[in-house]
Every structure is written in C-alpha cells, then in structure tokens.
Amino acid sequence: MIERQNGTEGEVVICLTTFPDAEKARQIGTAWVESQLAACVQLVPGVESIYRWEGKTESSSEVLAIVKTTRGRLPELEASLQELHP
C-alpha cells in the first residue's frame, strides 16, 4: 500500500494492492465498499508483476486494485487486507 504521510483523519488516501485473480479482487473490493472501508475500488486486470519470492525472481499475472479510502479508515483497511488476502 502507498499513502501520503501527515494528514487529517478525513484526508483521502489511495492504496495499491494486487490479487491473484479477478474473482478474489472483486470479492474483497466489494466487501470493502459495502463495509465503508473504501469509497471506491478500481480493478485493473492483466498486470504482470515481477518480484522476489523465497530467494528466486518470479513473475505472475495479477489484478491491481486501486483503493480509495480515508486516513482514518486506513488501519482497518490494512487489517482487513491481512485477514482476507490469499
């Protein structure tokens, strides 16, 4: 997740995360909007990610989620991401 530092509780922040597939991204994004942890979740399919995992360079196709929330809801959103993300 990426956010700007030093702001008010109501300040809008944009968080970025990826999911392994559109179904999981849609499921979690919908849950965030319905629970008002996010005002909007935009899903961008077909993102290729290159990363290190267990000492090797890996590559996979993922779905990018652009999540719009407020600074005040960010801790809850992060906790939810840790709980729900596969």
C-alpha positions as CSV (number, residue, x, y, z in Angstrom):
1,M,0.0,0.0,0.0
2,I,1.1,3.5,-0.7
3,E,0.0,6.6,1.1
4,R,0.9,10.2,1.7
5,Q,2.2,11.0,5.2
6,N,1.0,13.7,7.7
7,G,-2.7,14.4,7.1
8,T,-6.1,14.5,8.8
9,E,-8.4,11.6,9.5
10,G,-10.7,12.6,6.6
11,E,-7.9,13.1,4.1
12,V,-8.4,10.8,1.1
13,V,-5.6,8.3,0.5
14,I,-5.0,5.9,-2.4
15,C,-3.8,2.4,-1.6
16,L,-2.5,-0.1,-4.2
17,T,-2.5,-3.8,-3.8
18,T,-2.7,-6.8,-6.1
19,F,-4.7,-10.0,-6.2
20,P,-4.1,-13.3,-7.9
21,D,-7.4,-13.2,-9.9
22,A,-10.4,-11.0,-10.7
23,E,-12.8,-13.1,-8.7
24,K,-10.9,-12.6,-5.4
25,A,-10.2,-8.9,-6.2
26,R,-13.9,-8.4,-6.8
27,Q,-15.0,-10.3,-3.7
28,I,-12.7,-8.3,-1.4
29,G,-13.2,-5.0,-3.1
30,T,-17.0,-5.4,-2.8
31,A,-16.7,-6.2,0.9
32,W,-14.6,-3.1,1.5
33,V,-17.1,-0.8,-0.3
34,E,-20.1,-2.4,1.4
35,S,-18.4,-2.1,4.9
36,Q,-17.4,1.5,4.0
37,L,-13.7,0.8,4.5
38,A,-13.3,2.1,0.9
39,A,-15.3,4.6,-1.1
40,C,-14.2,3.1,-4.3
41,V,-12.1,0.1,-5.6
42,Q,-10.9,0.1,-9.2
43,L,-9.7,-3.2,-10.6
44,V,-7.2,-3.3,-13.4
45,P,-6.7,-6.8,-14.8
46,G,-3.8,-8.1,-16.7
47,V,-1.0,-6.6,-14.6
48,E,2.3,-8.5,-14.8
49,S,4.2,-8.5,-11.5
50,I,7.9,-9.3,-11.2
51,Y,9.1,-10.0,-7.6
52,R,11.4,-11.9,-5.4
53,W,9.9,-14.9,-3.5
54,E,11.8,-17.4,-1.5
55,G,15.1,-16.4,-3.0
56,K,14.0,-16.6,-6.6
57,T,12.8,-14.0,-9.1
58,E,9.1,-14.8,-10.0
59,S,6.6,-13.4,-12.5
60,S,2.8,-13.7,-12.4
61,S,-0.3,-12.2,-13.9
62,E,-2.3,-10.3,-11.3
63,V,-5.2,-7.9,-10.8
64,L,-4.2,-4.4,-9.5
65,A,-6.7,-2.9,-7.0
66,I,-6.7,0.9,-6.6
67,V,-8.4,1.6,-3.3
68,K,-9.7,5.0,-2.3
69,T,-10.3,5.5,1.4
70,T,-9.6,8.0,4.2
71,R,-6.6,8.2,6.5
72,G,-9.0,7.4,9.4
73,R,-10.1,4.1,7.9
74,L,-6.7,3.1,6.7
75,P,-5.7,1.0,9.8
76,E,-9.0,-1.0,9.4
77,L,-8.4,-1.5,5.7
78,E,-4.9,-2.7,6.3
79,A,-6.1,-5.2,8.9
80,S,-8.8,-6.4,6.6
81,L,-6.3,-6.9,3.8
82,Q,-4.1,-9.0,6.0
83,E,-7.1,-11.1,7.1
84,L,-8.8,-11.6,3.6
85,H,-5.9,-11.6,1.1
86,P,-5.0,-15.0,-0.1
